[in-house]
């Protein structure tokens, strides 16, 4: 039971963090005056590394959740009374 709950927790944690990263602002709300035509994305590597970590966490949680659907507990029944 605990492993199932932890798998669900990891799945929802990955889902929430992915949603936060999708809406993470890339720039400030008030833009600075542009002096050059070059735009630098300073959080590029951090954003994609966090996204990779979340994808791995999602895949691991799905892999851990998959056996619960395949191996259900079946109680033994007596053949003879």
PyMOL Python script that loads the backbone (N, CA, C, O; Angstrom):
from pymol import cmd

cmd.read_pdbstr("""\
ATOM      1  N   UNK A   1       0.829  -1.200   0.000  1.00  0.00           N
ATOM      2  CA  UNK A   1       0.000   0.000   0.000  1.00  0.00           C
ATOM      3  C   UNK A   1       0.865   1.252   0.000  1.00  0.00           C
ATOM      4  O   UNK A   1       0.564   2.226  -0.690  1.00  0.00           O
ATOM      5  N   UNK A   2       1.938   1.220   0.776  1.00  0.00           N
ATOM      6  CA  UNK A   2       2.807   2.394   0.866  1.00  0.00           C
ATOM      7  C   UNK A   2       3.514   2.667  -0.455  1.00  0.00           C
ATOM      8  O   UNK A   2       3.672   3.821  -0.851  1.00  0.00           O
ATOM      9  N   UNK A   3       3.944   1.591  -1.144  1.00  0.00           N
ATOM     10  CA  UNK A   3       4.624   1.798  -2.423  1.00  0.00           C
ATOM     11  C   UNK A   3       3.666   2.385  -3.459  1.00  0.00           C
ATOM     12  O   UNK A   3       4.071   3.202  -4.286  1.00  0.00           O
ATOM     13  N   UNK A   4       2.413   1.977  -3.418  1.00  0.00           N
ATOM     14  CA  UNK A   4       1.441   2.527  -4.360  1.00  0.00           C
ATOM     15  C   UNK A   4       1.216   4.015  -4.103  1.00  0.00           C
ATOM     16  O   UNK A   4       1.157   4.811  -5.040  1.00  0.00           O
ATOM     17  N   UNK A   5       1.091   4.388  -2.818  1.00  0.00           N
ATOM     18  CA  UNK A   5       0.883   5.794  -2.485  1.00  0.00           C
ATOM     19  C   UNK A   5       2.103   6.635  -2.830  1.00  0.00           C
ATOM     20  O   UNK A   5       1.961   7.772  -3.281  1.00  0.00           O
ATOM     21  N   UNK A   6       3.293   6.098  -2.626  1.00  0.00           N
ATOM     22  CA  UNK A   6       4.494   6.850  -2.972  1.00  0.00           C
ATOM     23  C   UNK A   6       4.617   7.005  -4.480  1.00  0.00           C
ATOM     24  O   UNK A   6       5.104   8.031  -4.956  1.00  0.00           O
ATOM     25  N   UNK A   7       4.185   6.005  -5.238  1.00  0.00           N
ATOM     26  CA  UNK A   7       4.210   6.111  -6.697  1.00  0.00           C
ATOM     27  C   UNK A   7       3.247   7.188  -7.176  1.00  0.00           C
ATOM     28  O   UNK A   7       3.580   7.975  -8.062  1.00  0.00           O
ATOM     29  N   UNK A   8       2.074   7.222  -6.602  1.00  0.00           N
ATOM     30  CA  UNK A   8       1.100   8.255  -6.962  1.00  0.00           C
ATOM     31  C   UNK A   8       1.627   9.629  -6.565  1.00  0.00           C
ATOM     32  O   UNK A   8       1.451  10.601  -7.300  1.00  0.00           O
ATOM     33  N   UNK A   9       2.273   9.712  -5.402  1.00  0.00           N
ATOM     34  CA  UNK A   9       2.845  10.986  -4.953  1.00  0.00           C
ATOM     35  C   UNK A   9       3.926  11.471  -5.916  1.00  0.00           C
ATOM     36  O   UNK A   9       3.963  12.654  -6.255  1.00  0.00           O
ATOM     37  N   UNK A  10       4.798  10.578  -6.357  1.00  0.00           N
ATOM     38  CA  UNK A  10       5.858  10.961  -7.300  1.00  0.00           C
ATOM     39  C   UNK A  10       5.258  11.390  -8.629  1.00  0.00           C
ATOM     40  O   UNK A  10       5.736  12.339  -9.251  1.00  0.00           O
ATOM     41  N   UNK A  11       4.216  10.700  -9.068  1.00  0.00           N
ATOM     42  CA  UNK A  11       3.563  11.069 -10.323  1.00  0.00           C
ATOM     43  C   UNK A  11       2.970  12.477 -10.242  1.00  0.00           C
ATOM     44  O   UNK A  11       3.176  13.291 -11.142  1.00  0.00           O
ATOM     45  N   UNK A  12       2.234  12.763  -9.165  1.00  0.00           N
ATOM     46  CA  UNK A  12       1.634  14.089  -9.035  1.00  0.00           C
ATOM     47  C   UNK A  12       2.693  15.170  -8.806  1.00  0.00           C
ATOM     48  O   UNK A  12       2.522  16.302  -9.257  1.00  0.00           O
ATOM     49  N   UNK A  13       3.767  14.839  -8.122  1.00  0.00           N
ATOM     50  CA  UNK A  13       4.859  15.797  -7.943  1.00  0.00           C
ATOM     51  C   UNK A  13       5.484  16.144  -9.285  1.00  0.00           C
ATOM     52  O   UNK A  13       5.755  17.313  -9.560  1.00  0.00           O
ATOM     53  N   UNK A  14       5.712  15.146 -10.116  1.00  0.00           N
ATOM     54  CA  UNK A  14       6.260  15.390 -11.450  1.00  0.00           C
ATOM     55  C   UNK A  14       5.275  16.197 -12.296  1.00  0.00           C
ATOM     56  O   UNK A  14       5.688  17.074 -13.056  1.00  0.00           O
ATOM     57  N   UNK A  15       4.002  15.914 -12.173  1.00  0.00           N
ATOM     58  CA  UNK A  15       2.991  16.645 -12.925  1.00  0.00           C
ATOM     59  C   UNK A  15       2.934  18.111 -12.506  1.00  0.00           C
ATOM     60  O   UNK A  15       2.842  18.992 -13.361  1.00  0.00           O
ATOM     61  N   UNK A  16       2.985  18.381 -11.210  1.00  0.00           N
ATOM     62  CA  UNK A  16       2.933  19.751 -10.709  1.00  0.00           C
ATOM     63  C   UNK A  16       4.192  20.527 -11.110  1.00  0.00           C
ATOM     64  O   UNK A  16       4.106  21.675 -11.545  1.00  0.00           O
ATOM     65  N   UNK A  17       5.350  19.899 -10.961  1.00  0.00           N
ATOM     66  CA  UNK A  17       6.581  20.594 -11.322  1.00  0.00           C
ATOM     67  C   UNK A  17       6.664  20.848 -12.824  1.00  0.00           C
ATOM     68  O   UNK A  17       7.210  21.869 -13.242  1.00  0.00           O
ATOM     69  N   UNK A  18       6.137  19.947 -13.636  1.00  0.00           N
ATOM     70  CA  UNK A  18       6.105  20.177 -15.076  1.00  0.00           C
ATOM     71  C   UNK A  18       5.206  21.369 -15.407  1.00  0.00           C
ATOM     72  O   UNK A  18       5.556  22.195 -16.251  1.00  0.00           O
ATOM     73  N   UNK A  19       4.068  21.459 -14.756  1.00  0.00           N
ATOM     74  CA  UNK A  19       3.173  22.603 -14.983  1.00  0.00           C
ATOM     75  C   UNK A  19       3.836  23.908 -14.554  1.00  0.00           C
ATOM     76  O   UNK A  19       3.672  24.929 -15.221  1.00  0.00           O
ATOM     77  N   UNK A  20       4.579  23.888 -13.456  1.00  0.00           N
ATOM     78  CA  UNK A  20       5.287  25.099 -13.011  1.00  0.00           C
ATOM     79  C   UNK A  20       6.339  25.496 -14.031  1.00  0.00           C
ATOM     80  O   UNK A  20       6.489  26.679 -14.336  1.00  0.00           O
ATOM     81  N   UNK A  21       7.075  24.516 -14.566  1.00  0.00           N
ATOM     82  CA  UNK A  21       8.114  24.839 -15.544  1.00  0.00           C
ATOM     83  C   UNK A  21       7.519  25.363 -16.856  1.00  0.00           C
ATOM     84  O   UNK A  21       8.139  26.185 -17.531  1.00  0.00           O
ATOM     85  N   UNK A  22       6.347  24.902 -17.211  1.00  0.00           N
ATOM     86  CA  UNK A  22       5.733  25.390 -18.446  1.00  0.00           C
ATOM     87  C   UNK A  22       5.398  26.877 -18.308  1.00  0.00           C
ATOM     88  O   UNK A  22       5.566  27.642 -19.258  1.00  0.00           O
ATOM     89  N   UNK A  23       4.930  27.281 -17.139  1.00  0.00           N
ATOM     90  CA  UNK A  23       4.539  28.671 -16.937  1.00  0.00           C
ATOM     91  C   UNK A  23       5.626  29.503 -16.272  1.00  0.00           C
ATOM     92  O   UNK A  23       5.349  30.619 -15.832  1.00  0.00           O
ATOM     93  N   UNK A  24       6.862  28.994 -16.185  1.00  0.00           N
ATOM     94  CA  UNK A  24       7.966  29.742 -15.586  1.00  0.00           C
ATOM     95  C   UNK A  24       8.323  30.909 -16.506  1.00  0.00           C
ATOM     96  O   UNK A  24       8.570  30.705 -17.695  1.00  0.00           O
ATOM     97  N   UNK A  25       8.353  32.124 -15.970  1.00  0.00           N
ATOM     98  CA  UNK A  25       8.641  33.265 -16.848  1.00  0.00           C
ATOM     99  C   UNK A  25      10.098  33.273 -17.299  1.00  0.00           C
ATOM    100  O   UNK A  25      11.009  33.028 -16.509  1.00  0.00           O
ATOM    101  N   UNK A  26      10.297  33.554 -18.560  1.00  0.00           N
ATOM    102  CA  UNK A  26      11.650  33.604 -19.101  1.00  0.00           C
ATOM    103  C   UNK A  26      12.276  34.986 -18.935  1.00  0.00           C
ATOM    104  O   UNK A  26      13.499  35.107 -18.866  1.00  0.00           O
ATOM    105  N   UNK A  27      11.470  35.996 -18.872  1.00  0.00           N
ATOM    106  CA  UNK A  27      11.987  37.355 -18.763  1.00  0.00           C
ATOM    107  C   UNK A  27      11.284  38.073 -17.618  1.00  0.00           C
ATOM    108  O   UNK A  27      10.328  37.558 -17.039  1.00  0.00           O
ATOM    109  N   UNK A  28      11.757  39.239 -17.309  1.00  0.00           N
ATOM    110  CA  UNK A  28      11.120  40.056 -16.281  1.00  0.00           C
ATOM    111  C   UNK A  28       9.804  40.617 -16.809  1.00  0.00           C
ATOM    112  O   UNK A  28       9.575  40.666 -18.017  1.00  0.00           O
ATOM    113  N   UNK A  29       8.942  41.041 -15.883  1.00  0.00           N
ATOM    114  CA  UNK A  29       7.660  41.588 -16.310  1.00  0.00           C
ATOM    115  C   UNK A  29       7.833  42.940 -16.989  1.00  0.00           C
ATOM    116  O   UNK A  29       7.138  43.250 -17.957  1.00  0.00           O
ATOM    117  N   UNK A  30       8.761  43.741 -16.479  1.00  0.00           N
ATOM    118  CA  UNK A  30       9.047  45.043 -17.096  1.00  0.00           C
ATOM    119  C   UNK A  30      10.320  44.887 -17.927  1.00  0.00           C
ATOM    120  O   UNK A  30      11.404  44.712 -17.371  1.00  0.00           O
ATOM    121  N   UNK A  31      10.197  44.947 -19.242  1.00  0.00           N
ATOM    122  CA  UNK A  31      11.385  44.741 -20.066  1.00  0.00           C
ATOM    123  C   UNK A  31      12.363  45.918 -19.968  1.00  0.00           C
ATOM    124  O   UNK A  31      11.973  47.082 -19.875  1.00  0.00           O
ATOM    125  N   UNK A  32      13.653  45.555 -19.992  1.00  0.00           N
ATOM    126  CA  UNK A  32      14.677  46.598 -19.976  1.00  0.00           C
ATOM    127  C   UNK A  32      14.817  47.160 -21.387  1.00  0.00           C
ATOM    128  O   UNK A  32      14.496  46.481 -22.363  1.00  0.00           O
ATOM    129  N   UNK A  33      15.288  48.379 -21.494  1.00  0.00           N
ATOM    130  CA  UNK A  33      15.479  48.939 -22.839  1.00  0.00           C
ATOM    131  C   UNK A  33      16.514  48.128 -23.624  1.00  0.00           C
ATOM    132  O   UNK A  33      17.598  47.825 -23.125  1.00  0.00           O
ATOM    133  N   UNK A  34      16.160  47.791 -24.841  1.00  0.00           N
ATOM    134  CA  UNK A  34      17.019  46.955 -25.671  1.00  0.00           C
ATOM    135  C   UNK A  34      18.066  47.828 -26.342  1.00  0.00           C
ATOM    136  O   UNK A  34      17.745  48.797 -27.030  1.00  0.00           O
ATOM    137  N   UNK A  35      19.331  47.461 -26.127  1.00  0.00           N
ATOM    138  CA  UNK A  35      20.410  48.197 -26.783  1.00  0.00           C
ATOM    139  C   UNK A  35      21.012  47.384 -27.912  1.00  0.00           C
ATOM    140  O   UNK A  35      21.648  47.935 -28.811  1.00  0.00           O
ATOM    141  N   UNK A  36      20.810  46.052 -27.870  1.00  0.00           N
ATOM    142  CA  UNK A  36      21.322  45.177 -28.920  1.00  0.00           C
ATOM    143  C   UNK A  36      20.192  44.276 -29.410  1.00  0.00           C
ATOM    144  O   UNK A  36      19.146  44.164 -28.770  1.00  0.00           O
ATOM    145  N   UNK A  37      20.419  43.646 -30.542  1.00  0.00           N
ATOM    146  CA  UNK A  37      19.422  42.735 -31.089  1.00  0.00           C
ATOM    147  C   UNK A  37      19.587  41.309 -30.569  1.00  0.00           C
ATOM    148  O   UNK A  37      18.807  40.433 -30.943  1.00  0.00           O
ATOM    149  N   UNK A  38      20.576  41.053 -29.722  1.00  0.00           N
ATOM    150  CA  UNK A  38      20.845  39.705 -29.232  1.00  0.00           C
ATOM    151  C   UNK A  38      20.055  39.477 -27.942  1.00  0.00           C
ATOM    152  O   UNK A  38      20.122  40.285 -27.016  1.00  0.00           O
ATOM    153  N   UNK A  39      19.314  38.383 -27.888  1.00  0.00           N
ATOM    154  CA  UNK A  39      18.535  38.032 -26.701  1.00  0.00           C
ATOM    155  C   UNK A  39      19.135  36.757 -26.127  1.00  0.00           C
ATOM    156  O   UNK A  39      19.285  35.760 -26.834  1.00  0.00           O
ATOM    157  N   UNK A  40      19.479  36.791 -24.836  1.00  0.00           N
ATOM    158  CA  UNK A  40      20.067  35.645 -24.164  1.00  0.00           C
ATOM    159  C   UNK A  40      19.054  35.029 -23.214  1.00  0.00           C
ATOM    160  O   UNK A  40      18.412  35.732 -22.432  1.00  0.00           O
ATOM    161  N   UNK A  41      18.917  33.727 -23.287  1.00  0.00           N
ATOM    162  CA  UNK A  41      18.073  32.990 -22.359  1.00  0.00           C
ATOM    163  C   UNK A  41      18.997  32.404 -21.297  1.00  0.00           C
ATOM    164  O   UNK A  41      19.633  31.373 -21.520  1.00  0.00           O
ATOM    165  N   UNK A  42      19.069  33.061 -20.148  1.00  0.00           N
ATOM    166  CA  UNK A  42      20.052  32.677 -19.136  1.00  0.00           C
ATOM    167  C   UNK A  42      19.680  31.411 -18.389  1.00  0.00           C
ATOM    168  O   UNK A  42      20.566  30.762 -17.832  1.00  0.00           O
ATOM    169  N   UNK A  43      18.411  31.031 -18.350  1.00  0.00           N
ATOM    170  CA  UNK A  43      17.973  29.859 -17.604  1.00  0.00           C
ATOM    171  C   UNK A  43      17.704  28.673 -18.523  1.00  0.00           C
ATOM    172  O   UNK A  43      16.976  27.752 -18.155  1.00  0.00           O
ATOM    173  N   UNK A  44      18.291  28.695 -19.715  1.00  0.00           N
ATOM    174  CA  UNK A  44      18.042  27.662 -20.725  1.00  0.00           C
ATOM    175  C   UNK A  44      18.462  26.282 -20.240  1.00  0.00           C
ATOM    176  O   UNK A  44      17.673  25.339 -20.295  1.00  0.00           O
ATOM    177  N   UNK A  45      19.686  26.156 -19.772  1.00  0.00           N
ATOM    178  CA  UNK A  45      20.203  24.853 -19.346  1.00  0.00           C
ATOM    179  C   UNK A  45      19.469  24.375 -18.099  1.00  0.00           C
ATOM    180  O   UNK A  45      19.143  23.192 -17.990  1.00  0.00           O
ATOM    181  N   UNK A  46      19.207  25.269 -17.165  1.00  0.00           N
ATOM    182  CA  UNK A  46      18.491  24.893 -15.945  1.00  0.00           C
ATOM    183  C   UNK A  46      17.086  24.421 -16.221  1.00  0.00           C
ATOM    184  O   UNK A  46      16.632  23.439 -15.634  1.00  0.00           O
ATOM    185  N   UNK A  47      16.389  25.108 -17.110  1.00  0.00           N
ATOM    186  CA  UNK A  47      15.011  24.739 -17.436  1.00  0.00           C
ATOM    187  C   UNK A  47      14.942  23.356 -18.075  1.00  0.00           C
ATOM    188  O   UNK A  47      14.098  22.536 -17.712  1.00  0.00           O
ATOM    189  N   UNK A  48      15.835  23.105 -19.026  1.00  0.00           N
ATOM    190  CA  UNK A  48      15.787  21.817 -19.702  1.00  0.00           C
ATOM    191  C   UNK A  48      16.343  20.692 -18.845  1.00  0.00           C
ATOM    192  O   UNK A  48      15.917  19.546 -18.994  1.00  0.00           O
ATOM    193  N   UNK A  49      17.277  20.981 -17.958  1.00  0.00           N
ATOM    194  CA  UNK A  49      17.735  19.929 -17.046  1.00  0.00           C
ATOM    195  C   UNK A  49      16.626  19.564 -16.055  1.00  0.00           C
ATOM    196  O   UNK A  49      16.449  18.386 -15.743  1.00  0.00           O
ATOM    197  N   UNK A  50      15.880  20.548 -15.558  1.00  0.00           N
ATOM    198  CA  UNK A  50      14.748  20.255 -14.680  1.00  0.00           C
ATOM    199  C   UNK A  50      13.661  19.492 -15.431  1.00  0.00           C
ATOM    200  O   UNK A  50      13.034  18.590 -14.875  1.00  0.00           O
ATOM    201  N   UNK A  51      13.443  19.847 -16.668  1.00  0.00           N
ATOM    202  CA  UNK A  51      12.451  19.130 -17.462  1.00  0.00           C
ATOM    203  C   UNK A  51      12.862  17.683 -17.684  1.00  0.00           C
ATOM    204  O   UNK A  51      12.018  16.787 -17.659  1.00  0.00           O
ATOM    205  N   UNK A  52      14.150  17.447 -17.900  1.00  0.00           N
ATOM    206  CA  UNK A  52      14.641  16.073 -18.061  1.00  0.00           C
ATOM    207  C   UNK A  52      14.476  15.280 -16.769  1.00  0.00           C
ATOM    208  O   UNK A  52      14.096  14.110 -16.808  1.00  0.00           O
ATOM    209  N   UNK A  53      14.756  15.898 -15.635  1.00  0.00           N
ATOM    210  CA  UNK A  53      14.575  15.225 -14.351  1.00  0.00           C
ATOM    211  C   UNK A  53      13.108  14.876 -14.149  1.00  0.00           C
ATOM    212  O   UNK A  53      12.795  13.789 -13.662  1.00  0.00           O
ATOM    213  N   UNK A  54      12.211  15.772 -14.511  1.00  0.00           N
ATOM    214  CA  UNK A  54      10.787  15.497 -14.345  1.00  0.00           C
ATOM    215  C   UNK A  54      10.296  14.404 -15.287  1.00  0.00           C
ATOM    216  O   UNK A  54       9.435  13.606 -14.916  1.00  0.00           O
ATOM    217  N   UNK A  55      10.828  14.363 -16.482  1.00  0.00           N
ATOM    218  CA  UNK A  55      10.444  13.300 -17.416  1.00  0.00           C
ATOM    219  C   UNK A  55      10.911  11.951 -16.892  1.00  0.00           C
ATOM    220  O   UNK A  55      10.179  10.965 -16.968  1.00  0.00           O
ATOM    221  N   UNK A  56      12.130  11.905 -16.360  1.00  0.00           N
ATOM    222  CA  UNK A  56      12.634  10.653 -15.784  1.00  0.00           C
ATOM    223  C   UNK A  56      11.781  10.246 -14.579  1.00  0.00           C
ATOM    224  O   UNK A  56      11.465   9.067 -14.417  1.00  0.00           O
ATOM    225  N   UNK A  57      11.410  11.205 -13.741  1.00  0.00           N
ATOM    226  CA  UNK A  57      10.568  10.893 -12.577  1.00  0.00           C
ATOM    227  C   UNK A  57       9.205  10.384 -13.033  1.00  0.00           C
ATOM    228  O   UNK A  57       8.664   9.460 -12.427  1.00  0.00           O
ATOM    229  N   UNK A  58       8.651  10.956 -14.071  1.00  0.00           N
ATOM    230  CA  UNK A  58       7.371  10.489 -14.601  1.00  0.00           C
ATOM    231  C   UNK A  58       7.477   9.066 -15.123  1.00  0.00           C
ATOM    232  O   UNK A  58       6.611   8.233 -14.855  1.00  0.00           O
ATOM    233  N   UNK A  59       8.541   8.790 -15.870  1.00  0.00           N
ATOM    234  CA  UNK A  59       8.709   7.438 -16.406  1.00  0.00           C
ATOM    235  C   UNK A  59       8.921   6.414 -15.301  1.00  0.00           C
ATOM    236  O   UNK A  59       8.378   5.311 -15.362  1.00  0.00           O
ATOM    237  N   UNK A  60       9.705   6.772 -14.294  1.00  0.00           N
ATOM    238  CA  UNK A  60       9.933   5.857 -13.177  1.00  0.00           C
ATOM    239  C   UNK A  60       8.633   5.598 -12.416  1.00  0.00           C
ATOM    240  O   UNK A  60       8.357   4.465 -12.025  1.00  0.00           O
ATOM    241  N   UNK A  61       7.839   6.646 -12.206  1.00  0.00           N
ATOM    242  CA  UNK A  61       6.579   6.448 -11.489  1.00  0.00           C
ATOM    243  C   UNK A  61       5.613   5.586 -12.299  1.00  0.00           C
ATOM    244  O   UNK A  61       4.882   4.777 -11.726  1.00  0.00           O
ATOM    245  N   UNK A  62       5.597   5.743 -13.604  1.00  0.00           N
ATOM    246  CA  UNK A  62       4.733   4.892 -14.428  1.00  0.00           C
ATOM    247  C   UNK A  62       5.216   3.446 -14.431  1.00  0.00           C
ATOM    248  O   UNK A  62       4.408   2.518 -14.421  1.00  0.00           O
ATOM    249  N   UNK A  63       6.542   3.255 -14.445  1.00  0.00           N
ATOM    250  CA  UNK A  63       7.087   1.902 -14.404  1.00  0.00           C
ATOM    251  C   UNK A  63       6.764   1.250 -13.063  1.00  0.00           C
ATOM    252  O   UNK A  63       6.447   0.062 -13.017  1.00  0.00           O
ATOM    253  N   UNK A  64       6.840   2.011 -11.972  1.00  0.00           N
ATOM    254  CA  UNK A  64       6.520   1.458 -10.669  1.00  0.00           C
ATOM    255  C   UNK A  64       5.021   1.212 -10.499  1.00  0.00           C
ATOM    256  O   UNK A  64       4.622   0.329  -9.740  1.00  0.00           O
ATOM    257  N   UNK A  65       4.204   1.973 -11.188  1.00  0.00           N
ATOM    258  CA  UNK A  65       2.761   1.807 -11.082  1.00  0.00           C
ATOM    259  C   UNK A  65       2.248   0.654 -11.943  1.00  0.00           C
ATOM    260  O   UNK A  65       1.212   0.065 -11.634  1.00  0.00           O
ATOM    261  N   UNK A  66       2.959   0.330 -13.010  1.00  0.00           N
ATOM    262  CA  UNK A  66       2.516  -0.683 -13.962  1.00  0.00           C
ATOM    263  C   UNK A  66       2.335  -2.067 -13.342  1.00  0.00           C
ATOM    264  O   UNK A  66       1.334  -2.713 -13.653  1.00  0.00           O
ATOM    265  N   UNK A  67       3.232  -2.572 -12.484  1.00  0.00           N
ATOM    266  CA  UNK A  67       3.018  -3.920 -11.904  1.00  0.00           C
ATOM    267  C   UNK A  67       1.771  -4.029 -11.042  1.00  0.00           C
ATOM    268  O   UNK A  67       1.243  -5.128 -10.875  1.00  0.00           O
ATOM    269  N   UNK A  68       1.287  -2.936 -10.495  1.00  0.00           N
ATOM    270  CA  UNK A  68       0.071  -3.000  -9.687  1.00  0.00           C
ATOM    271  C   UNK A  68      -1.156  -3.372 -10.535  1.00  0.00           C
ATOM    272  O   UNK A  68      -2.120  -3.945 -10.027  1.00  0.00           O
ATOM    273  N   UNK A  69      -1.107  -3.046 -11.808  1.00  0.00           N
ATOM    274  CA  UNK A  69      -2.218  -3.405 -12.686  1.00  0.00           C
ATOM    275  C   UNK A  69      -2.061  -4.825 -13.224  1.00  0.00           C
ATOM    276  O   UNK A  69      -3.054  -5.483 -13.535  1.00  0.00           O
ATOM    277  N   UNK A  70      -0.828  -5.298 -13.335  1.00  0.00           N
ATOM    278  CA  UNK A  70      -0.609  -6.643 -13.865  1.00  0.00           C
ATOM    279  C   UNK A  70      -0.744  -7.717 -12.795  1.00  0.00           C
ATOM    280  O   UNK A  70      -1.418  -8.725 -13.006  1.00  0.00           O
ATOM    281  N   UNK A  71      -0.109  -7.507 -11.656  1.00  0.00           N
ATOM    282  CA  UNK A  71      -0.064  -8.547 -10.618  1.00  0.00           C
ATOM    283  C   UNK A  71      -1.042  -8.200  -9.511  1.00  0.00           C
ATOM    284  O   UNK A  71      -0.661  -7.609  -8.500  1.00  0.00           O
ATOM    285  N   UNK A  72      -2.282  -8.559  -9.696  1.00  0.00           N
ATOM    286  CA  UNK A  72      -3.278  -8.352  -8.655  1.00  0.00           C
ATOM    287  C   UNK A  72      -3.288  -9.570  -7.731  1.00  0.00           C
ATOM    288  O   UNK A  72      -3.009 -10.692  -8.155  1.00  0.00           O
ATOM    289  N   UNK A  73      -3.606  -9.331  -6.501  1.00  0.00           N
ATOM    290  CA  UNK A  73      -3.605 -10.394  -5.509  1.00  0.00           C
ATOM    291  C   UNK A  73      -4.785 -11.328  -5.744  1.00  0.00           C
ATOM    292  O   UNK A  73      -5.936 -10.893  -5.771  1.00  0.00           O
ATOM    293  N   UNK A  74      -4.490 -12.614  -5.913  1.00  0.00           N
ATOM    294  CA  UNK A  74      -5.523 -13.623  -6.107  1.00  0.00           C
ATOM    295  C   UNK A  74      -5.385 -14.625  -4.966  1.00  0.00           C
ATOM    296  O   UNK A  74      -4.322 -15.218  -4.779  1.00  0.00           O
ATOM    297  N   UNK A  75      -6.443 -14.808  -4.219  1.00  0.00           N
ATOM    298  CA  UNK A  75      -6.405 -15.730  -3.090  1.00  0.00           C
ATOM    299  C   UNK A  75      -6.561 -17.174  -3.577  1.00  0.00           C
ATOM    300  O   UNK A  75      -7.284 -17.455  -4.534  1.00  0.00           O
ATOM    301  N   UNK A  76      -5.859 -18.079  -2.886  1.00  0.00           N
ATOM    302  CA  UNK A  76      -5.933 -19.486  -3.237  1.00  0.00           C
ATOM    303  C   UNK A  76      -7.278 -20.076  -2.794  1.00  0.00           C
ATOM    304  O   UNK A  76      -7.779 -19.756  -1.717  1.00  0.00           O
ATOM    305  N   UNK A  77      -7.839 -20.917  -3.614  1.00  0.00           N
ATOM    306  CA  UNK A  77      -9.115 -21.565  -3.292  1.00  0.00           C
ATOM    307  C   UNK A  77      -8.885 -23.079  -3.177  1.00  0.00           C
ATOM    308  O   UNK A  77      -8.060 -23.646  -3.894  1.00  0.00           O
ATOM    309  N   UNK A  78      -9.606 -23.705  -2.291  1.00  0.00           N
ATOM    310  CA  UNK A  78      -9.501 -25.133  -2.104  1.00  0.00           C
ATOM    311  C   UNK A  78     -10.084 -25.867  -3.297  1.00  0.00           C
ATOM    312  O   UNK A  78     -11.156 -25.521  -3.795  1.00  0.00           O
ATOM    313  N   UNK A  79      -9.356 -26.894  -3.751  1.00  0.00           N
ATOM    314  CA  UNK A  79      -9.855 -27.702  -4.854  1.00  0.00           C
ATOM    315  C   UNK A  79     -10.899 -28.699  -4.338  1.00  0.00           C
ATOM    316  O   UNK A  79     -11.941 -28.910  -4.958  1.00  0.00           O
ATOM    317  N   UNK A  80     -10.581 -29.316  -3.163  1.00  0.00           N
ATOM    318  CA  UNK A  80     -11.491 -30.289  -2.545  1.00  0.00           C
ATOM    319  C   UNK A  80     -12.021 -29.711  -1.235  1.00  0.00           C
ATOM    320  O   UNK A  80     -11.335 -28.932  -0.573  1.00  0.00           O
ATOM    321  N   UNK A  81     -13.191 -30.077  -0.877  1.00  0.00           N
ATOM    322  CA  UNK A  81     -13.772 -29.608   0.384  1.00  0.00           C
ATOM    323  C   UNK A  81     -13.445 -30.546   1.510  1.00  0.00           C
ATOM    324  O   UNK A  81     -13.852 -30.310   2.648  1.00  0.00           O
TER     325      UNK A  81
END
""", "prot")
cmd.dss("prot")
cmd.show_as("cartoon", "prot")
cmd.util.cbc("prot")
cmd.orient("prot")
